[in-house]
Amino acid sequence: MDLMVAGLLLLVMLVLLASGVWIGLSLIAVGALGMLMFTARAPGDGMAVAIWGIGSSWTLTALPLFLWMGEVLFRTKLSENMFRGLAPWVERLPGRLLHANILGCTLFAAVSGSSAATCATIGKINLPELERRGYPTSLALGTLAGAGTLGLLIPPSIIMIVYGVSADVSIAKLFIGGVLPGLLLASLFMGWVIVWSLLNPDKIPAGEGRTRFIDKLRASWGLMPVVLLIGAVLGSIYTGIATATEAAALGVIGAFIIAAAQGSLTRESFFASLMGATRLYCMIGLILGGSAFLTLAMGYIGLPRHLAEWISGLGLSTGWLLVALTVFFILLGCFLDGISVVVLTMAVLLPTIQTAGIDPLWFGVFVVVVVEMAQITPPVGFNLFVLQAMTGRQITEVARYALPYFLLMCAAVICLYTFPGLVTWLPGKMIG
């Protein structure tokens, strides 16, 4: 009976999504239908309480602030300074300027919180330069597709805030827990570029000569304000000086100071950044409101508890359970964006995770890495769409270039499972 109920509600959800109904409204509709058909309780009161509760959450206040910080910085000269500031530091590494893609995505991820925005911004800056110098297209697009996913993992991450609110996990600890896995992934990507370049030295253009150290510092000067802002935001969280919400407010103030100092803060840019953040937050807020109501409805129906009991009855080890969940998330990510994957699944999966004894903090970072993998898998890999639109190449071709980075993410998931301290060590050292 439970499987029939779950199958029916899932079918309704897929029909609504396929017909173009907004994700948030689809979640609300499925929750209301479930309560009307399978419980004696009317959905109206529960819907109002759930949506108001998530909308008035103080924890969620960090989300629009971080979105605004990213929108403000996006309109500064950060993008102009990115390639010029990073290129001199990688000129002696095998692969040379290809590493500027990875490092640029790593840096921009810390201000955007979005995978697609990271991929698009760095791609617009770096791709013309790499093509002009004759770098292999497969590596230029592959590194962008792979490293662009770091926008989901490296804090401040939008999807981490969504997971933290959905799973009632400290957003500050999630942010800090994502630092080492993010650096691990960036290192794996750079390592692959180095290995490939050493095996194919004739396909990497020759360098343009060595840059003096003082000239490297001068070239990087334009990046220093943003690097300091990122350090201040994460440092205030790590040391316990500020909560995630307070750090987000600090980030917005710092972003406005940087924009004003660079002369890019105008009346037009102010309202453009405000409206950009507002539109994005309204979209995410509607999804979270629908998710909160669906979670409540599923609780009344009893599906999460029954699913947890069913999975526990299978006798799967923790490792095999995570393998199954990895495949499940990747398949979902082929058809939905990362935020939707998280909000759709947490209501049902969290009781299962708790029954299996998996740390919700560790699981949050694990989910983000796996959802990252789905960003570069067709048919709905958002980074693939971005690069396809920018280059005019077939999505299958871009997906082929991204395949090595997908495999490296699989290796990163194995590392996180083998060494869970990669996620939990830094949060355990936080002050406060």
Disulfide bonds with the S-S distance in Angstrom:
none
